[in-house]
Amino acid sequence: MKKANKTFLFLNLVLVLLILLVYDVFHFFPTTYEEARLWLGEKALAADFLMIKVKEPNLGSTVEFFIFKKDNIWFVSRKDEEIPRIYFADPEKIQSLLNGFAAIRKFGKPAKELSDSEFRKDGKPFRLILKKENKEIVDLELGDCFETKSECLIRHSNTKHAYLVPTDFTSRIGEGEFDFFLTIKPFAFLSIGNLESFVYKRKDQMVLSFLKKNNVWVSDHPISKQKLSNSKIDNLLLRVVSLSGLFAATESSLLQFKLKDTNTGESLSLIWQESGSKKEYSLTDMGSLNATGRVLRFAPNGQYVIMPFYVWDYWQNFDIRQLEE
């Protein structure tokens, strides 16, 4: 009787295994891309360092730049600069790239063994490395994109096995252009609660200034020590930290454009305090770019934001009396 029970149990187990295999309940053998398991998933979202290598076929050289997070702020730098600089990066574009990696699935059915020339026929070869706390998450190469760039080939570096994924990585890395990852919102990382002063100058002359004393905002210029409305100040500072440009550039990139010497000599600076130390961040008008907008230098990092005229001109007619209680 015991032997018969064991045989019956064994047959049931075999039957269950056959059902699992036939119906593939756990998608061990996916037949569609949607059924396949995520390639990276949450690991990609946890990355705090990205290395992007772009090979320039015409120049025979490789451009490398690094994107990394420090104190919850994203920065970007490039390897080939004579004087290495660290620039503020665009967190939204970086998040979009990481989201793209998190969503891809390793679907083996369309995967093919491709030579380098088959994998990347057009454009620049890209290589991306993701890390978390100096530990490598993945090292990938991007190949050609098809169907108006809605599908791209991707593979592990130094392998030939390529996968077709429905993610436009080419646009998410800005065609490999370094400036693409520069922030267009220079003050976005600043929290209003940690701001201590605001200064607006025109041709080095003070036009508007207010500062925080004992958690109370007071006017410093043109009206001295006038108490201001905290709520109105917060609304104004929210406008400042939300300033957004059309695009960003490094100093070397601006050389290809002809700037009009129409700068107003205006500058806007903020003092930010955190962990006991104070730092000053400022935007200074350097001229205009045809009819596009004003070219503003963002210090202390030496990067540039091209701002619409109407956004920057707002300060010319601002009256500090609007901020009074």
C-alpha angles and dihedrals in degrees: 000000000000090000091052091051092051091049091049091049091049092050090050091052091050090049092050091049091050091051090050091050095045096046095031092216093179094042096243087151106033117195096193134041092245091058094052121101121258113268098214108350115165091003090071093050090053094056116123098179133047128182117197121193119191120188114211104212094193094049097037090227137111124231116209127191134171131218117195141165123233125174087352092302123114120229134181132203136169130226101221099059114118089221106032112227132187114221132192109257132214107258093196093057092045091050090050090053093048091047088054091054092045092054101049120106128207100235108177102193098082094033114122140186102249131180118229091259091051093045094052115022099153135036130358125334111240130201123188128190122191123198139179117203090342092308115119116242098180142338112211140174124213120218135183123326124219142190094044089320094299092123126044137185116239135176144164111274117267093017133102099214106107131189129203112226128183095235127108100225094162093068092039090061094041094243087298095296113151095214090059090076096049113109120255090194102066098181098035094107093058118099114219092224092063097048115110107177145012125204130182119187136181118201089346091304119123111245104162132008137161134165142189121254120179089344091306122113116227133179117253099177142056089357112036123224094349109155112240133203110266092207092051090048091050090052091050093047090048087058090050097049088046094057108134129189133206095244141336135234145179122241092257091052091054091061090079090061127070109229121207112233092233099118114149095213088242124150134177121199137181131197113216125190125201132158091358096304129104125218131185123218122184146176119214127189110240099173138284133293104224107279093330103089147276120312108228124191113220113211145237091020098049098231126134136229123196104218127193111255095239092054095054097037090061090086095055093074099034116128118203090214086076086072098054121115 
